[in-house]
Amino acid sequence: MASDHLRHRPAHIPAEEWTARCELAALYRLIAHFRWADLIYTHVSARLPGPGDRFLINDYRRMFHEMRASDLVAIDLEGNKLEAGSEAQVVNRAGFVIHSALHAARPDLRCIVHTHSRAGIAVSAQRCGLLPISQHALKFHGHLAYHDYEGIALDTEERERLVRDLGPDHRAMILRNHGLLVGGRSVAEAFDHIYFLERACDAQLAAQSGGMDQIVMPPMAVREHTAGQYRHDEMPAWVDMAWVAALRLIDAEQSDVWT
């Protein structure tokens, strides 16, 4: 986070909320930087600090590379906009359905990321799902959920099935024929999960281009060992270091993210 982000804080927004807005806007910019965006058609959300089930989501009119802290819309679990002056901002229905479901059911997940990247969509359409063939993929071994495609997520009844399929413990899910979804206990952790899942999908497509008969599968014991290593006690510190380093990719040239 840029050290001076609080200098741009509007007087009516508490410091804790403004920090959450700046972190989320930065994550939108990073998703654009890594080319995981799909015009305006995916969503990243973050739970607002304080009591109640309130979260921030994008104003649907903005591209990810131009997202600013002030462009984020505070809504509740019913999709109601919570701030005066937000009448002109647009909240996408499908984004609300997916994100409200998970924020309501999983208060441990502060940030939810959903992408429609080329690699993520391709792997979501494969019967085999994510293969345990790379170090990036093994982060999710035994910890990855799947949700079958039901059409554009406009039906609030799908929320129950999204929650059911993610379960109480997983923080990553492949939406069949659709894309990827991850959740994190912090914005930094959510970024880490989507970075590794996107890289794993991209590596899988590259490996498959040489033919499935050429792919080496690590033994089950190695898969489980590696997945366990990703849950080491020191991992949160490494995740935070990677987040701070990644912010430098956008901080120098895109300081308006904090406004």
N, C-alpha and C positions, 0 to 999 in steps of 0.2 A: 504494500500500500504506500502510495506517495506520502511522505512525511507531512506535507502541507495540505492534505485533502480537507482538513477541518477548516481551513481558511475560507473555503468556498461554501461552507454550510449555511443554508438559509436559517434565519433566526427562529422560525417556527418548527424546525425539525430538530429533535434531540440528537446529541452527538453520537449516541450509540446507533440510532437509526441511520444517520448519515454515513457512518462507517460501513454499515451493512449495504447501503445503496452503492457506495463507491466500490466495495468488493465485488458486488454482483455486476455492476457496469463493466468493471475490469475483466470479469470472466466472459462476458459477452464479447468484448474486444479480442480476448485471447482465442475464443472459438472462431472468430472471423480470421484472426491471424493464421491459425492452423488450417484454414479452409474447410472447416466442418459445418459452416453455416449453409442454409438453404433459403436464400433471400430472407424473407421475414417469417418463414414457415416452421420454425422450431422455437423452443422456449427453455429458458433457465429461470428458476425461481429461488427465492430465499425466504426463510421464515423471519419475520420481524422480531426483534428483541421485545421482551415484556410479556404481559399476560394476554391470553386469548389466542385464537388461531387466525393469525393475520400473516399474509406473505406478500412479497414483492414479485411482480412479473413485468415483462416488457410491454411498453406501448407498441401495439402491433404495427404501427405505421413506420417504425424505425428499423433500418438495417443494423445488423449486429456491429459492424465496424464503426458506426456512429453513435452507439448507445452511450448515454450519459447518466449519471446518478439521478438527475432530475427527470429523466424520461421514464423511470420505473414507476409502476402503478401499484399502490397498496390496495389489496382486496381482502375480503374475508372468504370463508369456505362456501358461501353462497354466491360468490362472484360480485358482491357489491363493492363499488369503489368507495374508499374510506376518506378521501381527502377533498376538501373544498377546492374547486378549480380544476378538477380532473375530468370534467364532463366531456371534454373533447378527446381525451385519451381513449384508445380502443384496446379492449382485452379480447383476445381470440378465444372462441368457445372451446375448441379442442385443447388448447393449452390449459384453460381453466379446469376442464374435466380431469385431465391426467394429473396435473400438479395438486389440485385440491384434494384428490383422493389420497395421494401419498403423504401430503402434509398432515392430513387429518389422522391417518392411521399410523404414521411413523414419526412421532415427535422427535425421535432421535436424529432424524435426517433434516438438517438445517437447510441444505441446498439440494435441489433436484435439477439434473441436466438431461435434456432430450435432444438427440441429433438425428439428422437425415443424411449422413455423409455417404459418399459412394461406397466405401468399403463396408460401413455399417449396414447399409441396406442390402448389399450383396450377401454378406454372411447371414443376415436375418432371413434371407430367402433360401438358404441352404438347409437341406434336411439334417445334415450333421451338426449344424450350429457351430459354435466356436470350438475349434480343435485345440487340444493341448500340445501345440507344436512349437511354441515360442516361450521365452521367459516372460514376455508381456502377458500372454494368454494364461500362463500358470498362476498368475496373481489371482485369477478368478476360478481356478479349479475347485470344484465342490462348493462354490459360492456364487453361482450365476443362475438366475431364474429366466424363464421364458414365458411369453404371453402371446397367445394366438391372435392373429389379425381378425378384427371385427368390423373393419371399415374405418372411415374418419371418426375420430373419438369425439363425437358430438352427443352421445347418449350417456346421461349421468349414471345409468344402470351399469355401464361398463366399469365404473369406479370400483365396485365390489370385486370384480374379477381381476382387475389390476392389483388391488391390494392382496387378494388371495394368492396370486401367482408370485408376487414379490416375496411374500412371507414375512415373518417377524425379524429375520436376521440378515437376509441378503441386502447388498447395497448396489447391485448391478443386475440389469435385466435386458435381454434381447426381445424386442417387440417384433414378432415374426412378420416378414414382408413389409416392414415399416422402418425400423431403425434401432437406435440404442437408447438406454435410459440408465442413469446412475444417480445415487444419492450419497451425500456426505454429511458427516457431523459438523463440518465446516465448509466454507467455500473452497478453501485450499484442498481439502480431502476430496470434494466432488471433482475439482479440476484434475487431481491425480488419477481418480478412477476413470474419468472419460478419456484422459490422455492415454492411459495404458490400454483401455478397451479399444479405442480407435486404432492405436498402433498394432494391437493384436490382430484385428480384422484386416488391416492393410497387409500385414505380414502373411496372413493366411492366404489371401488372394494371390500374392506373389509366389508363395510356395506351391500352390495348386497349379500355377501356370506351367510348372515343370512336370506335372503328372502326379496323381496321387500315389502311384507305386514308388515314387522317389522320396516320399516324405518319411522322415524318421519320427517315430513316436517315443517319447521318453517312457521308461518303465513307470508303473503306477506308484511305486515307492518314491521315485524322484518327483513325480507330480505332486504328491501329498507333502513331501518335504519342502518343496519350493513354495507351495501355497502357504505353508506354515511360516516360512521365513518372512513372507510379506505381512504377517501379523505379529512380527517382533515388536517388543515394547518400544524400541527406538524409532519405529517407522513414522509416528506422527511428527517427530522432529525433522526427519528427512523430507516429509511431505511439505512441511512449512518452509523449509529451505528452498525446495523446488518452486514453490509458489512465489516466494519473494524474488527468486531469480527470473521466473517467467514474467513477472510484472515489468521488468526492465525492457522487455520486448515492446511494450506499448507506452511506457511512461514518458520517454524522451520526446516522441513525436505526437503523442495524443493526450496531452495534459488536460484537454477539455473533458476527458472522461470523468473528472472529479467535479464537474459543474452541473 
